[in-house]
Amino acid sequence: MSVDNRLTDDQLATLSPGDSVVIESGRPRHSTGTVVRAEGPHIAVSVRSPRGAAYVEQYRRRDGSRIGGRIPAKLINADAPVPQEAQRRTRHIDSLFRDWARHRTDVNRLRALHDAIGECLEVLIEPTLR
């Protein structure tokens, strides 16, 4: 889950019943929900499952993360764009990982995955060192 698109503390504090929110869970899967209650340290959000069943999930007002559930989820800002280059790198790493996962004994595929992850980390770490 991306750090760049999380709701800010101010945005989380101003959520009130009836507000629509976007939820990111697992491998960037986005869904929408509606705030049904925002009291104390928790925000209750009504969401629909892929089959249409309604559920109420609780999120922490402090950081917008879901309380409970097997897969982590966060309330995010749907307006925050994801850089195209970052998406391309992530898709490339995902495809290399899937390729290696199908052929786990192939050292060359593992090496290609390792190199791609290393390049991605270099790009991410380099701006912070300046």
C-alpha positions as CSV (number, residue, x, y, z in Angstrom):
1,M,0.0,0.0,0.0
2,S,1.3,3.4,-0.9
3,V,2.2,6.0,1.7
4,D,1.6,8.9,-0.8
5,N,-2.1,8.5,-1.1
6,R,-3.2,8.1,2.6
7,L,-5.7,10.5,4.0
8,T,-4.1,13.1,6.2
9,D,-4.8,13.5,9.9
10,D,-7.0,16.5,9.1
11,Q,-9.0,14.6,6.4
12,L,-9.5,11.7,8.8
13,A,-10.6,14.1,11.6
14,T,-13.2,15.7,9.4
15,L,-14.9,12.5,8.2
16,S,-18.6,12.4,9.2
17,P,-21.5,10.0,8.5
18,G,-22.5,10.0,4.9
19,D,-19.1,10.8,3.5
20,S,-17.8,8.6,0.8
21,V,-14.3,7.1,1.2
22,V,-12.0,5.0,-0.9
23,I,-10.4,1.9,0.6
24,E,-7.2,0.3,-0.6
25,S,-6.7,-3.3,0.4
26,G,-4.3,-6.0,-0.5
27,R,-2.5,-5.7,-3.9
28,P,-3.9,-2.3,-4.8
29,R,-7.6,-3.1,-4.9
30,H,-9.8,-0.1,-4.4
31,S,-13.3,-0.1,-3.2
32,T,-15.6,2.6,-2.0
33,G,-17.5,2.8,1.3
34,T,-19.7,5.2,3.2
35,V,-18.9,6.5,6.7
36,V,-21.7,5.4,9.0
37,R,-20.2,6.5,12.4
38,A,-17.2,8.5,13.4
39,E,-16.9,8.6,17.2
40,G,-13.8,8.7,19.4
41,P,-10.8,6.8,18.0
42,H,-12.8,4.8,15.4
43,I,-14.5,5.4,12.0
44,A,-17.1,2.9,11.0
45,V,-17.5,2.4,7.2
46,S,-20.2,0.5,5.4
47,V,-18.8,-1.4,2.4
48,R,-20.2,-3.9,-0.1
49,S,-18.6,-7.2,-0.9
50,P,-18.1,-8.2,-4.5
51,R,-21.4,-10.2,-4.2
52,G,-23.3,-7.2,-2.8
53,A,-23.5,-8.1,0.9
54,A,-23.1,-5.0,3.2
55,Y,-20.5,-5.1,5.9
56,V,-19.4,-2.5,8.5
57,E,-15.6,-2.2,9.0
58,Q,-13.8,-0.2,11.6
59,Y,-10.9,2.0,10.9
60,R,-8.5,3.9,13.2
61,R,-9.0,7.6,13.1
62,R,-5.3,8.0,14.0
63,D,-4.0,6.5,10.7
64,G,-6.9,5.3,8.7
65,S,-6.0,1.6,8.9
66,R,-8.6,-1.1,9.3
67,I,-9.1,-2.8,12.6
68,G,-9.1,-6.6,12.2
69,G,-9.5,-8.5,8.9
70,R,-7.0,-10.8,7.3
71,I,-5.9,-8.4,4.7
72,P,-4.6,-4.9,5.7
73,A,-6.7,-2.0,4.4
74,K,-6.4,1.8,4.6
75,L,-8.6,4.8,3.8
76,I,-6.9,6.6,1.0
77,N,-7.2,9.8,-1.0
78,A,-8.6,8.8,-4.4
79,D,-7.4,12.1,-5.9
80,A,-3.7,11.4,-5.3
81,P,-2.2,10.3,-8.6
82,V,0.2,7.4,-8.7
83,P,3.3,8.2,-10.8
84,Q,3.3,6.3,-14.1
85,E,6.9,5.4,-13.7
86,A,6.3,3.9,-10.3
87,Q,3.4,1.8,-11.7
88,R,5.5,0.6,-14.6
89,R,8.3,-0.5,-12.2
90,T,5.9,-2.2,-9.9
91,R,4.2,-4.1,-12.8
92,H,7.6,-5.2,-14.1
93,I,8.7,-6.5,-10.7
94,D,5.3,-8.3,-10.3
95,S,5.7,-10.0,-13.7
96,L,9.2,-11.0,-12.9
97,F,8.1,-12.4,-9.6
98,R,5.3,-14.4,-11.1
99,D,7.7,-15.7,-13.8
100,W,10.2,-16.8,-11.1
101,A,7.4,-18.3,-8.9
102,R,6.5,-20.6,-11.8
103,H,10.1,-21.7,-12.1
104,R,11.6,-21.4,-8.7
105,T,14.7,-23.4,-9.5
106,D,15.7,-21.1,-12.4
107,V,18.5,-18.9,-11.0
108,N,18.5,-16.5,-14.0
109,R,14.9,-15.6,-13.3
110,L,15.6,-15.0,-9.7
111,R,18.6,-12.9,-10.7
112,A,16.5,-10.8,-13.0
113,L,13.9,-10.3,-10.2
114,H,16.7,-9.3,-7.8
115,D,18.2,-6.8,-10.3
116,A,14.8,-5.2,-10.9
117,I,14.1,-4.8,-7.2
118,G,17.6,-3.3,-6.7
119,E,17.0,-0.8,-9.5
120,C,13.7,0.2,-8.0
121,L,15.2,0.7,-4.6
122,E,18.0,2.8,-6.0
123,V,15.5,5.1,-7.7
124,L,13.5,5.4,-4.4
125,I,16.5,5.8,-2.1
126,E,18.6,8.2,-4.2
127,P,16.3,11.3,-3.8
128,T,16.3,10.9,0.0
129,L,20.1,10.9,0.1
130,R,20.4,14.3,-1.5
